[in-house]
Amino acid sequence: MRRLVPVVLLASMVALPAAAASFDCRKARTADERAICANRDLNDQDVRMDQLYGITRHLVPMGGRGAIMDDQRSWLQSRKSCGANQTCLARSYDQRIRQLNTVMDRVYSQGPF
């Protein structure tokens, strides 16, 4: 039993996440997706962006949801143009997260909820 514990601990430390927040890393095909899956900081940014996007999409009024979704599709195309360039990807995420935070600030300013 004593030998089993280190093996289980080692296996849990070696296991890599199979999915970033917005896509399954096992199905990553494009250079940007593979770079995100291979880099913990980019993966974390993807998680933050996906959470903000999901919340924002559900909080904005019906008329604004289509615009948020269109912006997301446009941003994904822009992110793809970064390829595997991690600096470009990080900047792209920073920009998108700022945009989504701006939308959230507008929603909050219309409160109380």
N, C-alpha and C positions, 0 to 999 in steps of 0.2 A: 504494500500500500504506500509506503514511503517513496518508492521510486515512481509511482504513478502521478503523484502531486507535481513534481518538477516537469514531467512530460506534459501534463495538462496546462500548466502555467506557461511553458515555452510555446506550446501550440497556440494559446490565446494571444501571446505577444506577437507571434509571427503572422497571424491572420490579418490580411488586408481587407479594408472595407470593400464590399462587392458593389456598393452603389453610392454615388453621390446623391444629393437630394433630388436633383431633377432628372437623373437618368441612371440606367443600370450600367455600371462600369464593365460588366462582362460582355456587354453589347457595344461598347465604345468602338467606333470605327474611324472617326475623323481625328485629325491630329490634335485639335483643341480638346476633344473629349478625352483622348488618351493622356494628354498632358495634365488635365484636371484630375484624372484618376490617379496619376502617378505622384502628384504633389499635394501634401496634406493642407498647406495654406490655401491653395486654389480650391481644393475640395471643401474646406471650411467656408470659403467665400461663396461657393455654389450653394451650400446649405443655407447660409444667411440670405442670399438672394432669393432662393426658392421659397423660403418661409415668408419673406416680405412680399413677394409676388402673390403668393396664395392668399395672404391676409388682405392685401390691397385689393386684389380682384374681387374678394367677397364683401369688402366694406364700401367700395364706391357704388354710387347709384347705377341702376341698369344702363343708362345712357353712357356712362363712363367706362364700363367694363370692356366694351369692344375696343376702345382706344388703348386701354391698358394691355389687352391681349395683342393688338396690332403692334404696339411698342415692343412687347416681349419678343414677338416673332422677328421684328426688325433687329432687335438687339442680338438675338441668337445668330442671325446672319453676320452681323458685325463681329461677334465673338469668334465665329468660325474663320473669319479672315485673319485672325491672329495666328492661326496654325498652332504650332507647339511653342511659340514664343511666350514664355511664362510672364515676362514683364508686361507685354501687351495684354495678356489675359487678365492679370491682376488689375491693370488700369481699367480694362473693360468692366470688370466686376465692380470696382470702386465707383465708376460712373453710374452703372445701373442701380447699385444700392443707393447712391445719392438721389437718383431720380425717384425711386420708389419711396424713399424717406420723405421727399418733398410732397409726394402725393399723400402719404400718411399724415403729414403735418396739416395739409389742407383739410383732410377728413376730420382730424381732431379739432381743428379750429371751428368746425361747424357744430360741435357737441353742445350740450352734454349728452352723454349716452346712458 
